[in-house]
Amino acid sequence: MPAMAGPSAGAAKIQIPRWIQLVGLPILLLLLWVIAGAARHVVFLFLVAALIAFLLNPIVRTLTRVWIPRGFGVALVYLSFFAILLAVILALGSVVVDQTKSSATRVNDYFTVALDFVEGAAIGTIKFLFALVLVIVVSIYMLLDMPRLGRVVDRRFPPHPGSDPLLHRIERSLASYVRGQLLLSLIIGTSAGLGMWLLGTLGWVPGADKYAALFGAWVAITELIPYIGPWLGAIPPFIYALVVHPVSAIWVGLLFLGIHQLEGHVVVPNVMGSALRLHPLLVIFGLLAGGEIYGLPGALVALPLLAAGRAIWEFFGERVTLESWAQGSAIPVEVEVEETRVAPLPPPDPPAAASR
């Protein structure tokens, strides 16, 4: 009678021999590092596009379940995102314009000082816009081909019975990152809004309490950018304080300095570490390493890449095993044993004759 297959039948593990662990894997990692370094800009753009595609794929998949063609669903998701972003920018811009009408001369001086900087950053802005368009186009192609990619991966690496496919695991890990990021934005945005409301109530920044909710919402949006999020979020409140009274800008600067320290050393490591199931030290290391490798954009995608990497590691950890170095690690040695001839013992003396 044939033996019954266990629960993990059909997904045999791949054992990596010791010699590949010792020689092949380091060479492969070094080769990948050299290739990624030579084309790191292209690799980075495709990684960002892949993250966007994995984040949006659950939404597109939900739309296709209600008899919407996948191509139309992808277009609908992107158009909705751009419409929301445009509405937020227009709302914030209208408030800033309304508050600066009475101080046009002072604001004009500020913009005159910053004019040289803006002109100097024009080339960088053009490069950024080109990269942004390229990322959007690549992510659209990935979204359109995502079902076919999922079928190919599932045929090559079938999931265990009762477990999710690889692409679904990546999507779930990125969804956890999004939930953690939303919680982080809520905490920092609320802190900034309450701080501006308090400064306005105390009279240190006149009128700030009226726009505290709007300033807090802006800070929550900019919190999507690691580390410098609070600084970018501080720009509208800081400009408002300068227009109202230059001394008020000092209090706004101190407020956002405290928020920045709280965000970088306490909130991000704990909130994101819990959401991604990663140690807070690994979260800090990932952010610093991403910034060191690719600057601010690298820090921006470091955490979602860690989340996706953990999902991939767990998936293949169920299928790949490393040959143990403890088993058979000793080198067999043949030992020749010289045969030694031992002289036979003399026969015992015959027993004495019985007495007559």
Residue frames relative to the residue before (quaternion, step in Angstrom):
aa qw qx qy qz dx dy dz
M 1.0000 0.0000 0.0000 0.0000 0.00 0.00 0.00
P 0.4210 -0.7251 0.4712 0.2736 3.65 -0.65 1.00
A 0.5358 -0.6315 0.4555 0.3267 3.54 -1.11 0.74
M 0.4771 -0.6730 0.4894 0.2829 3.52 -1.03 0.82
A 0.4828 -0.6716 0.4861 0.2822 3.54 -1.06 0.82
G 0.4672 -0.6829 0.4918 0.2711 3.53 -1.04 0.81
P 0.7246 -0.4467 0.2932 0.4352 3.59 -1.25 0.05
S 0.7222 0.4202 -0.2521 0.4882 3.58 1.17 -0.49
A 0.3301 0.7520 -0.5115 0.2528 3.57 1.24 0.38
G 0.7429 0.3755 -0.2912 0.4714 3.56 -1.11 0.70
A 0.7426 0.2643 -0.1958 0.5834 3.59 1.25 -0.11
A 0.0249 -0.8452 0.5336 -0.0150 3.52 0.68 1.16
K 0.4636 -0.6832 0.4927 0.2747 3.53 -1.09 0.75
I 0.3468 -0.7071 0.5817 0.2035 3.51 -1.19 0.69
Q 0.1945 -0.7967 0.5647 0.0920 3.55 -0.62 1.14
I 0.2565 -0.7648 0.5775 0.1252 3.55 -0.79 1.07
P 0.4069 -0.7361 0.4797 0.2500 3.61 -0.55 1.12
R 0.6549 -0.5410 0.3642 0.3818 3.52 -1.28 0.44
W 0.6587 0.5225 -0.3391 0.4221 3.60 0.94 -0.78
I 0.6260 0.5034 -0.3446 0.4858 3.60 1.12 -0.57
Q 0.6177 0.5355 -0.3481 0.4588 3.60 1.01 -0.73
L 0.7208 0.4674 -0.2533 0.4448 3.55 0.93 -0.90
V 0.8023 0.2615 -0.1102 0.5251 3.59 0.99 -0.84
G 0.7342 0.4777 -0.2598 0.4066 3.57 0.68 -1.13
L 0.6909 0.4939 -0.3003 0.4341 3.59 0.79 -0.97
P 0.6613 0.4806 -0.3427 0.4628 3.68 0.83 -0.74
I 0.6495 0.5045 -0.3301 0.4634 3.60 0.98 -0.78
L 0.6447 0.5212 -0.3214 0.4575 3.59 0.99 -0.82
L 0.6615 0.4971 -0.3069 0.4703 3.58 0.91 -0.87
L 0.6491 0.5087 -0.3193 0.4668 3.60 0.98 -0.80
L 0.6477 0.5137 -0.3191 0.4634 3.59 1.00 -0.82
L 0.6568 0.4991 -0.3140 0.4700 3.58 0.93 -0.85
W 0.6399 0.5257 -0.3264 0.4555 3.58 1.01 -0.77
V 0.6549 0.5071 -0.3152 0.4632 3.60 0.97 -0.82
I 0.6641 0.4991 -0.3042 0.4662 3.59 0.95 -0.91
A 0.6658 0.4991 -0.3036 0.4642 3.57 0.94 -0.90
G 0.6502 0.5126 -0.3221 0.4591 3.59 1.06 -0.69
A 0.6655 0.5077 -0.3074 0.4526 3.56 1.03 -0.76
A 0.7890 0.1899 -0.0980 0.5761 3.58 1.05 -0.75
R 0.1599 0.8517 -0.4916 0.0857 3.56 1.06 0.69
H 0.6150 0.5464 -0.3679 0.4334 3.60 1.04 -0.60
V 0.6693 0.4809 -0.2939 0.4842 3.57 0.94 -0.90
V 0.6407 0.5227 -0.3237 0.4598 3.60 0.95 -0.88
F 0.6583 0.5128 -0.3158 0.4517 3.57 0.94 -0.87
L 0.6562 0.5096 -0.3230 0.4532 3.60 0.89 -0.85
F 0.6783 0.4746 -0.3012 0.4732 3.59 0.94 -0.80
L 0.6120 0.5299 -0.3567 0.4662 3.61 1.07 -0.60
V 0.6498 0.5019 -0.3172 0.4746 3.59 0.95 -0.83
A 0.6503 0.5085 -0.3166 0.4673 3.58 0.96 -0.86
A 0.6479 0.5129 -0.3226 0.4616 3.61 0.99 -0.78
L 0.6371 0.5181 -0.3320 0.4641 3.60 0.98 -0.80
I 0.6515 0.5039 -0.3185 0.4692 3.59 0.94 -0.85
A 0.6562 0.5135 -0.3179 0.4525 3.58 0.94 -0.87
F 0.6763 0.4819 -0.3010 0.4688 3.60 0.92 -0.83
L 0.6417 0.5216 -0.3285 0.4563 3.59 1.07 -0.65
L 0.7488 0.4059 -0.2164 0.4772 3.58 0.96 -0.85
N 0.5160 0.6809 -0.4137 0.3146 3.59 1.16 -0.42
P 0.6377 0.5116 -0.3679 0.4431 3.70 0.87 -0.67
I 0.6415 0.5115 -0.3344 0.4637 3.61 1.03 -0.72
V 0.6619 0.4916 -0.3085 0.4744 3.57 0.92 -0.89
R 0.6430 0.5234 -0.3293 0.4518 3.59 0.97 -0.80
T 0.6316 0.5236 -0.3286 0.4679 3.58 1.06 -0.71
L 0.6533 0.5095 -0.3146 0.4633 3.58 1.01 -0.78
T 0.6562 0.5163 -0.3241 0.4448 3.59 1.00 -0.74
R 0.6032 0.5713 -0.3606 0.4240 3.60 1.17 -0.42
V 0.6970 0.3997 -0.2730 0.5290 3.59 1.24 -0.29
W 0.6380 -0.5961 0.3018 0.3828 3.55 1.04 0.94
I 0.4406 0.6296 -0.5061 0.3915 3.57 0.99 0.88
P 0.4707 -0.6709 0.4806 0.3120 3.64 -0.76 0.93
R 0.5953 -0.6169 0.3766 0.3510 3.55 -1.03 0.82
G 0.6452 0.5247 -0.3353 0.4427 3.60 0.94 -0.79
F 0.6611 0.4849 -0.3052 0.4844 3.57 0.98 -0.80
G 0.6304 0.5351 -0.3366 0.4506 3.59 1.05 -0.72
V 0.6342 0.5163 -0.3303 0.4713 3.60 1.01 -0.78
A 0.6593 0.5008 -0.3090 0.4681 3.59 0.93 -0.87
L 0.6515 0.5247 -0.3176 0.4465 3.58 0.98 -0.84
V 0.6474 0.5188 -0.3212 0.4567 3.60 0.97 -0.83
Y 0.6943 0.4700 -0.2874 0.4630 3.60 0.85 -0.92
L 0.6538 0.5043 -0.3233 0.4622 3.60 0.94 -0.78
S 0.6331 0.5240 -0.3309 0.4638 3.60 1.02 -0.74
F 0.6477 0.5188 -0.3203 0.4569 3.58 0.97 -0.85
F 0.6873 0.4734 -0.2925 0.4669 3.60 0.85 -0.91
A 0.6246 0.5331 -0.3460 0.4539 3.60 1.05 -0.66
I 0.6511 0.4994 -0.3152 0.4769 3.61 0.96 -0.83
L 0.6580 0.5106 -0.3143 0.4556 3.58 0.92 -0.89
L 0.6577 0.5056 -0.3116 0.4634 3.59 0.94 -0.82
A 0.6412 0.5248 -0.3268 0.4547 3.60 1.00 -0.80
V 0.6526 0.5063 -0.3181 0.4653 3.59 0.96 -0.83
I 0.6613 0.5051 -0.3155 0.4561 3.60 0.92 -0.88
L 0.6644 0.5010 -0.3091 0.4605 3.60 0.94 -0.83
A 0.6438 0.5230 -0.3273 0.4526 3.60 1.02 -0.79
L 0.6848 0.4653 -0.2900 0.4801 3.57 0.91 -0.89
G 0.6529 0.5274 -0.3237 0.4368 3.58 0.98 -0.79
S 0.6402 0.5318 -0.3354 0.4414 3.59 1.00 -0.74
V 0.6455 0.5144 -0.3251 0.4616 3.59 1.02 -0.77
V 0.6600 0.5060 -0.3164 0.4563 3.57 0.91 -0.89
V 0.6518 0.5101 -0.3192 0.4617 3.61 0.97 -0.82
D 0.6563 0.5192 -0.3182 0.4455 3.59 0.91 -0.87
Q 0.7179 0.4579 -0.2635 0.4533 3.57 0.94 -0.84
T 0.7229 0.4323 -0.2570 0.4737 3.59 1.15 -0.37
K 0.4227 0.7118 -0.4761 0.2967 3.61 1.20 0.05
S 0.7014 0.4765 -0.2756 0.4528 3.58 0.96 -0.85
S 0.7515 0.3134 -0.1949 0.5468 3.59 1.21 -0.22
A 0.0949 0.8556 -0.5044 0.0678 3.54 0.99 0.85
T 0.6420 0.5411 -0.3384 0.4249 3.58 0.96 -0.79
R 0.6786 0.4919 -0.2915 0.4610 3.56 0.90 -0.96
V 0.6593 0.4985 -0.3088 0.4706 3.55 0.96 -0.86
N 0.6187 0.5442 -0.3426 0.4514 3.58 1.06 -0.74
D 0.6257 0.5253 -0.3339 0.4702 3.58 1.06 -0.73
Y 0.6430 0.5231 -0.3242 0.4558 3.58 0.94 -0.83
F 0.6963 0.4678 -0.2839 0.4645 3.56 0.90 -0.90
T 0.6056 0.5525 -0.3577 0.4471 3.60 1.13 -0.59
V 0.6406 0.5120 -0.3217 0.4732 3.57 1.02 -0.80
A 0.7311 0.4368 -0.2378 0.4672 3.59 0.97 -0.86
L 0.4496 0.7238 -0.4460 0.2740 3.60 1.24 -0.17
D 0.6491 0.5224 -0.3259 0.4467 3.59 0.94 -0.86
F 0.6418 0.5241 -0.3233 0.4570 3.57 1.00 -0.82
V 0.6513 0.5184 -0.3184 0.4535 3.57 0.96 -0.86
E 0.6546 0.5022 -0.3174 0.4676 3.57 0.95 -0.83
G 0.6589 0.5196 -0.3097 0.4472 3.57 1.01 -0.78
A 0.7118 0.4457 -0.2544 0.4795 3.57 1.14 -0.61
A 0.3917 0.7494 -0.4707 0.2519 3.60 1.23 0.06
I 0.6633 0.5037 -0.3162 0.4543 3.59 0.92 -0.88
G 0.6495 0.5150 -0.3141 0.4629 3.56 0.97 -0.83
T 0.6348 0.5292 -0.3278 0.4577 3.57 1.06 -0.73
I 0.6381 0.5188 -0.3272 0.4654 3.58 1.00 -0.80
K 0.6502 0.5068 -0.3157 0.4698 3.58 0.96 -0.83
F 0.6480 0.5185 -0.3217 0.4557 3.57 0.99 -0.82
L 0.6612 0.5036 -0.3106 0.4612 3.58 0.93 -0.85
F 0.6339 0.5184 -0.3332 0.4674 3.59 1.02 -0.74
A 0.6625 0.4938 -0.3026 0.4750 3.58 0.94 -0.87
L 0.6355 0.5344 -0.3291 0.4496 3.58 1.02 -0.78
V 0.6550 0.4961 -0.3127 0.4765 3.58 0.94 -0.86
L 0.6445 0.5226 -0.3211 0.4564 3.59 0.97 -0.84
V 0.6488 0.5132 -0.3200 0.4619 3.61 0.95 -0.85
I 0.6505 0.5167 -0.3190 0.4561 3.58 0.95 -0.86
V 0.6652 0.5030 -0.3101 0.4564 3.59 0.90 -0.92
V 0.6739 0.4900 -0.3015 0.4635 3.60 0.88 -0.93
S 0.6575 0.5050 -0.3190 0.4592 3.60 0.95 -0.83
I 0.6126 0.5346 -0.3542 0.4620 3.63 1.06 -0.63
Y 0.6457 0.5030 -0.3209 0.4765 3.59 0.94 -0.86
M 0.6555 0.5096 -0.3156 0.4594 3.59 0.96 -0.83
L 0.6471 0.5153 -0.3221 0.4604 3.58 0.98 -0.79
L 0.6599 0.5107 -0.3163 0.4513 3.56 0.95 -0.80
D 0.7540 0.3731 -0.1994 0.5026 3.60 1.04 -0.77
M 0.3804 0.7658 -0.4648 0.2300 3.61 1.20 0.04
P 0.6490 0.5040 -0.3570 0.4442 3.69 0.84 -0.73
R 0.6640 0.4916 -0.3147 0.4673 3.59 0.93 -0.81
L 0.6271 0.5232 -0.3352 0.4698 3.59 1.02 -0.73
G 0.6453 0.5244 -0.3218 0.4529 3.58 0.98 -0.81
R 0.6550 0.5034 -0.3203 0.4636 3.60 0.97 -0.78
V 0.6429 0.5210 -0.3273 0.4563 3.59 0.99 -0.79
V 0.6781 0.4855 -0.2938 0.4671 3.58 0.89 -0.92
D 0.6629 0.5063 -0.3138 0.4536 3.61 0.95 -0.79
R 0.6354 0.5108 -0.3441 0.4658 3.60 1.06 -0.63
R 0.7052 0.4521 -0.2680 0.4759 3.57 0.98 -0.81
F 0.7904 0.1124 -0.0417 0.6008 3.57 0.99 -0.82
P 0.1132 -0.8278 0.5457 0.0636 3.62 0.28 1.19
P 0.4684 -0.6829 0.4764 0.2953 3.61 -0.92 0.81
H 0.5828 -0.5591 0.4524 0.3783 3.54 -1.24 0.44
P 0.6147 -0.5413 0.4011 0.4100 3.61 -1.12 0.48
G 0.8192 0.2163 -0.1851 0.4978 3.56 -0.82 1.03
S 0.6653 0.4666 -0.3139 0.4911 3.62 1.24 -0.01
D 0.5663 -0.6208 0.4355 0.3230 3.56 -1.25 0.45
P 0.5513 -0.5806 0.4699 0.3718 3.60 -1.18 0.46
L 0.6993 -0.4908 0.3228 0.4073 3.52 -1.30 0.37
L 0.6875 0.4863 -0.3069 0.4433 3.61 0.80 -0.94
H 0.6374 0.5123 -0.3366 0.4669 3.59 1.03 -0.67
R 0.6212 0.5284 -0.3482 0.4622 3.59 1.06 -0.66
I 0.6421 0.5097 -0.3284 0.4691 3.57 0.98 -0.80
E 0.6446 0.5166 -0.3201 0.4639 3.58 0.96 -0.85
R 0.6694 0.4997 -0.3094 0.4544 3.59 0.92 -0.85
S 0.6456 0.5107 -0.3259 0.4649 3.59 1.00 -0.75
L 0.6642 0.4817 -0.3064 0.4826 3.60 1.01 -0.75
A 0.5986 0.5383 -0.3619 0.4701 3.58 1.13 -0.57
S 0.6242 0.5206 -0.3363 0.4756 3.60 1.06 -0.70
Y 0.6241 0.5271 -0.3354 0.4691 3.57 1.06 -0.73
V 0.6507 0.5137 -0.3202 0.4585 3.59 0.94 -0.87
R 0.6470 0.5088 -0.3279 0.4637 3.60 0.94 -0.82
G 0.6592 0.4966 -0.3127 0.4702 3.57 0.96 -0.81
Q 0.6531 0.5127 -0.3135 0.4609 3.57 1.01 -0.80
L 0.6378 0.5140 -0.3304 0.4688 3.59 1.02 -0.74
L 0.6406 0.5042 -0.3252 0.4792 3.58 1.01 -0.79
L 0.6400 0.5198 -0.3217 0.4655 3.57 1.00 -0.81
S 0.6615 0.4969 -0.3099 0.4685 3.59 0.92 -0.87
L 0.6361 0.5320 -0.3305 0.4507 3.56 1.02 -0.77
I 0.6624 0.5057 -0.3071 0.4595 3.59 0.95 -0.87
I 0.7160 0.4413 -0.2646 0.4718 3.59 0.77 -1.01
G 0.6511 0.5136 -0.3242 0.4552 3.60 0.95 -0.79
T 0.6511 0.4991 -0.3161 0.4765 3.57 1.00 -0.80
S 0.6347 0.5288 -0.3329 0.4546 3.57 1.00 -0.79
A 0.6723 0.4843 -0.3019 0.4715 3.59 0.94 -0.87
G 0.6535 0.5172 -0.3206 0.4501 3.59 0.96 -0.82
L 0.6650 0.4872 -0.3015 0.4791 3.57 0.96 -0.86
G 0.6397 0.5303 -0.3289 0.4487 3.57 1.02 -0.76
M 0.6718 0.4738 -0.2985 0.4848 3.59 0.94 -0.85
W 0.6232 0.5248 -0.3473 0.4643 3.60 1.03 -0.69
L 0.6582 0.5054 -0.3097 0.4641 3.57 0.97 -0.82
L 0.6523 0.5030 -0.3205 0.4678 3.61 0.95 -0.81
G 0.6629 0.4906 -0.3122 0.4717 3.58 1.01 -0.72
T 0.6447 0.5233 -0.3215 0.4552 3.58 1.02 -0.81
L 0.6944 0.4629 -0.2723 0.4790 3.57 1.00 -0.80
G 0.4897 -0.6802 0.4205 0.3473 3.59 1.24 -0.26
W 0.4600 0.6874 -0.4516 0.3346 3.59 1.24 0.14
V 0.7489 0.1119 -0.0986 0.6457 3.59 1.22 -0.55
P 0.2688 -0.8185 0.4777 0.1724 3.62 0.14 1.24
G 0.8355 0.2075 -0.1762 0.4773 3.54 -0.92 0.99
A 0.4759 0.6933 -0.4407 0.3140 3.59 1.24 -0.11
D 0.6030 0.5765 -0.3695 0.4093 3.60 1.10 -0.57
K 0.6099 0.5650 -0.3602 0.4231 3.62 1.13 -0.52
Y 0.7796 0.2932 -0.1440 0.5344 3.57 1.09 -0.73
A 0.2900 0.7893 -0.4998 0.2075 3.58 1.19 0.38
A 0.6536 0.5154 -0.3237 0.4499 3.61 0.95 -0.85
L 0.6627 0.4994 -0.3089 0.4649 3.58 0.98 -0.81
F 0.6484 0.4996 -0.3196 0.4773 3.58 0.96 -0.81
G 0.6464 0.5184 -0.3217 0.4583 3.59 0.98 -0.79
A 0.6374 0.5188 -0.3277 0.4660 3.60 1.03 -0.76
W 0.6439 0.5170 -0.3199 0.4645 3.57 0.99 -0.79
V 0.6503 0.5030 -0.3149 0.4743 3.59 0.96 -0.83
A 0.6292 0.5332 -0.3376 0.4537 3.59 1.01 -0.76
I 0.6547 0.5001 -0.3159 0.4705 3.61 1.03 -0.73
T 0.7057 0.4540 -0.2738 0.4701 3.58 0.85 -0.91
E 0.5316 0.6301 -0.4103 0.3898 3.59 1.21 -0.28
L 0.4962 0.6420 -0.4299 0.3960 3.59 1.24 -0.17
I 0.6645 0.4427 -0.2894 0.5280 3.59 1.26 -0.39
P 0.4043 -0.7436 0.4660 0.2578 3.65 -0.50 1.11
Y 0.8619 0.2013 -0.1685 0.4338 3.49 -1.34 0.65
I 0.8001 0.2508 -0.1586 0.5214 3.64 0.61 -1.00
G 0.3633 0.7532 -0.4824 0.2607 3.59 1.25 0.08
P 0.6908 0.4624 -0.3034 0.4658 3.63 0.78 -0.90
W 0.6380 0.5204 -0.3461 0.4498 3.60 1.06 -0.64
L 0.6512 0.4846 -0.3182 0.4898 3.58 0.99 -0.77
G 0.6483 0.5161 -0.3149 0.4628 3.56 1.04 -0.75
A 0.6476 0.5403 -0.3177 0.4333 3.58 1.17 -0.53
I 0.5067 0.6870 -0.4233 0.3035 3.61 1.18 -0.38
P 0.7003 0.4415 -0.3102 0.4674 3.69 0.69 -0.88
P 0.6652 0.4705 -0.3401 0.4695 3.68 0.84 -0.75
F 0.6452 0.5263 -0.3309 0.4441 3.59 1.01 -0.76
I 0.6518 0.4945 -0.3160 0.4804 3.59 0.96 -0.84
Y 0.6288 0.5334 -0.3338 0.4569 3.58 1.00 -0.81
A 0.6681 0.4965 -0.3066 0.4616 3.58 0.94 -0.89
L 0.6325 0.5250 -0.3371 0.4590 3.60 1.02 -0.73
V 0.6575 0.5066 -0.3133 0.4614 3.57 0.99 -0.81
V 0.6812 0.4824 -0.2931 0.4663 3.58 0.93 -0.88
H 0.7436 -0.2424 0.2023 0.5893 3.55 0.80 -1.06
P 0.4905 -0.6975 0.4201 0.3105 3.64 -0.63 0.99
V 0.6256 0.5430 -0.3536 0.4344 3.60 1.00 -0.68
S 0.6005 0.5809 -0.3629 0.4126 3.59 1.07 -0.64
A 0.5846 0.5946 -0.3735 0.4064 3.60 1.13 -0.55
I 0.5748 0.5857 -0.3838 0.4234 3.59 1.16 -0.53
W 0.6744 0.4902 -0.2951 0.4667 3.57 0.92 -0.91
V 0.6360 0.5127 -0.3333 0.4708 3.58 1.03 -0.73
G 0.6425 0.5249 -0.3229 0.4554 3.59 0.98 -0.79
L 0.6585 0.4964 -0.3078 0.4746 3.59 0.97 -0.82
L 0.6212 0.5489 -0.3409 0.4435 3.57 1.02 -0.77
F 0.7415 0.4070 -0.2389 0.4769 3.58 0.77 -0.98
L 0.5419 0.5743 -0.4095 0.4570 3.57 1.20 -0.28
G 0.6662 0.4867 -0.2945 0.4822 3.58 0.96 -0.87
I 0.6418 0.5155 -0.3293 0.4625 3.60 1.00 -0.80
H 0.6368 0.5331 -0.3315 0.4477 3.58 0.99 -0.80
Q 0.6666 0.4901 -0.3044 0.4719 3.59 0.91 -0.85
L 0.6467 0.5136 -0.3153 0.4675 3.58 0.98 -0.83
E 0.6776 0.5027 -0.2939 0.4492 3.56 0.94 -0.89
G 0.7370 0.4633 -0.2526 0.4224 3.58 0.81 -0.96
H 0.7955 0.3449 -0.1560 0.4732 3.58 0.99 -0.80
V 0.7756 0.3135 -0.1758 0.5190 3.61 1.13 -0.42
V 0.7657 0.4165 -0.2357 0.4296 3.56 0.51 -1.21
V 0.6990 0.4863 -0.2942 0.4340 3.61 0.71 -1.04
P 0.6925 0.4675 -0.3306 0.4388 3.67 0.68 -0.89
N 0.7217 0.4467 -0.2707 0.4542 3.60 0.89 -0.82
V 0.6902 0.4725 -0.2947 0.4620 3.60 0.83 -0.93
M 0.7261 0.4216 -0.2558 0.4792 3.58 0.76 -0.98
G 0.6087 0.5467 -0.3590 0.4491 3.58 1.07 -0.61
S 0.6627 0.4841 -0.3022 0.4850 3.58 1.02 -0.74
A 0.6697 0.5014 -0.3071 0.4535 3.60 0.96 -0.81
L 0.7567 0.3746 -0.2006 0.4968 3.58 0.97 -0.84
R 0.3667 -0.7316 0.4827 0.3120 3.59 1.31 -0.13
L 0.4921 0.6135 -0.4461 0.4271 3.52 0.96 1.00
H 0.5578 -0.5938 0.4541 0.3607 3.56 -1.15 0.57
P 0.5832 -0.6037 0.4001 0.3680 3.63 -0.97 0.74
L 0.6236 0.5339 -0.3520 0.4497 3.60 1.04 -0.65
L 0.6415 0.5067 -0.3274 0.4739 3.59 1.04 -0.69
V 0.6123 0.5364 -0.3487 0.4645 3.59 1.09 -0.65
I 0.6613 0.4889 -0.3057 0.4799 3.58 0.92 -0.90
F 0.6498 0.5156 -0.3211 0.4570 3.59 0.94 -0.86
G 0.6546 0.5220 -0.3186 0.4445 3.58 0.93 -0.85
L 0.6581 0.5032 -0.3101 0.4664 3.57 0.95 -0.83
L 0.6805 0.4806 -0.2926 0.4694 3.58 0.93 -0.91
A 0.6581 0.5056 -0.3120 0.4625 3.59 0.98 -0.84
G 0.6456 0.5164 -0.3249 0.4593 3.59 0.96 -0.79
G 0.6658 0.4902 -0.3001 0.4758 3.57 1.00 -0.79
E 0.6514 0.5144 -0.3173 0.4586 3.57 1.06 -0.73
I 0.6947 0.4796 -0.2800 0.4571 3.59 0.99 -0.82
Y 0.8430 0.0497 0.0319 0.5346 3.57 0.80 -0.99
G 0.6100 -0.5976 0.3592 0.3766 3.58 1.06 0.58
L 0.8262 -0.2030 0.1668 0.4983 3.54 -1.17 -0.64
P 0.6506 0.4940 -0.3523 0.4568 3.67 0.85 -0.73
G 0.6290 0.5392 -0.3384 0.4462 3.58 1.06 -0.67
A 0.6528 0.4912 -0.3090 0.4869 3.57 1.03 -0.77
L 0.6220 0.5654 -0.3411 0.4207 3.57 1.10 -0.67
V 0.7750 0.3267 -0.1798 0.5101 3.61 0.95 -0.80
A 0.4088 0.7418 -0.4660 0.2557 3.61 1.22 -0.03
L 0.7129 0.4671 -0.2771 0.4436 3.61 0.77 -0.98
P 0.6691 0.4564 -0.3421 0.4764 3.68 0.82 -0.70
L 0.6199 0.5198 -0.3575 0.4666 3.61 1.07 -0.56
L 0.6219 0.5188 -0.3405 0.4776 3.59 1.06 -0.68
A 0.6423 0.5205 -0.3251 0.4592 3.58 0.99 -0.81
A 0.6786 0.4691 -0.2911 0.4844 3.59 0.90 -0.89
G 0.6414 0.5310 -0.3253 0.4481 3.58 1.00 -0.76
R 0.6329 0.5160 -0.3396 0.4667 3.59 1.02 -0.69
A 0.6456 0.5131 -0.3269 0.4616 3.60 0.96 -0.81
I 0.6586 0.4938 -0.3108 0.4752 3.61 0.95 -0.83
W 0.6373 0.5320 -0.3233 0.4542 3.59 0.99 -0.83
E 0.6780 0.4802 -0.2981 0.4700 3.59 0.89 -0.88
F 0.6422 0.5327 -0.3343 0.4384 3.60 0.98 -0.78
F 0.7512 0.3728 -0.2224 0.4973 3.59 0.77 -0.98
G 0.5309 0.6136 -0.4159 0.4105 3.59 1.21 -0.23
E 0.6439 0.5058 -0.3155 0.4796 3.58 1.21 -0.44
R 0.7535 0.4058 -0.1955 0.4789 3.58 1.24 -0.35
V 0.7467 0.3359 -0.1858 0.5433 3.57 1.14 -0.50
T 0.0404 -0.7774 0.6277 0.0086 3.53 -0.94 0.93
L 0.3631 -0.7029 0.5699 0.2222 3.53 -1.16 0.62
E 0.4919 -0.6586 0.4762 0.3124 3.53 -0.85 0.93
S 0.4698 -0.7086 0.4537 0.2670 3.54 -0.75 1.07
W 0.3969 -0.7116 0.5319 0.2307 3.53 -1.03 0.86
A 0.5922 0.5778 -0.3698 0.4227 3.58 1.23 -0.29
Q 0.6969 0.4368 -0.2690 0.5012 3.58 1.12 -0.63
G 0.8571 0.0465 -0.0655 0.5088 3.54 -0.75 1.10
S 0.3960 0.7352 -0.4797 0.2693 3.57 1.14 0.41
A 0.6017 0.5608 -0.3666 0.4349 3.59 1.17 -0.44
I 0.4116 -0.7023 0.5270 0.2443 3.57 -1.01 0.81
P 0.3804 -0.7367 0.4988 0.2526 3.58 -0.61 1.02
V 0.0954 -0.7839 0.6134 0.0108 3.58 -0.94 0.96
E 0.3043 -0.7460 0.5643 0.1802 3.52 -0.83 1.00
V 0.1287 -0.7858 0.6039 0.0350 3.55 -0.79 1.02
E 0.2622 -0.7678 0.5687 0.1352 3.51 -0.70 1.11
V 0.1844 -0.7884 0.5823 0.0734 3.54 -0.68 1.10
E 0.3246 -0.7571 0.5386 0.1772 3.53 -0.63 1.14
E 0.3764 -0.7352 0.5223 0.2122 3.51 -0.82 1.06
T 0.1621 -0.7918 0.5860 0.0592 3.55 -0.76 1.03
R 0.2868 -0.7588 0.5642 0.1536 3.51 -0.81 1.10
V 0.1847 -0.7782 0.5958 0.0735 3.52 -0.85 1.03
A 0.4504 -0.6956 0.4868 0.2763 3.55 -0.79 1.01
P 0.4957 -0.6663 0.4594 0.3151 3.57 -0.93 0.82
L 0.5091 -0.6392 0.4827 0.3149 3.51 -1.10 0.67
P 0.5343 -0.6165 0.4568 0.3547 3.57 -1.08 0.62
P 0.5647 -0.6049 0.4240 0.3680 3.57 -1.08 0.64
P 0.5554 -0.6156 0.4265 0.3615 3.57 -1.00 0.66
D 0.5944 -0.5718 0.4318 0.3652 3.55 -1.21 0.57
P 0.5121 -0.6347 0.4600 0.3511 3.59 -0.97 0.71
P 0.5636 -0.6075 0.4270 0.3619 3.55 -1.00 0.64
A 0.5738 -0.5981 0.4337 0.3533 3.56 -1.08 0.68
A 0.5695 -0.6118 0.4308 0.3404 3.53 -1.12 0.76
A 0.5435 -0.6208 0.4541 0.3362 3.48 -1.02 0.74
S 0.5239 -0.6369 0.4669 0.3192 3.58 -0.94 0.80
R 0.4253 -0.6974 0.5165 0.2567 3.43 -0.96 0.88
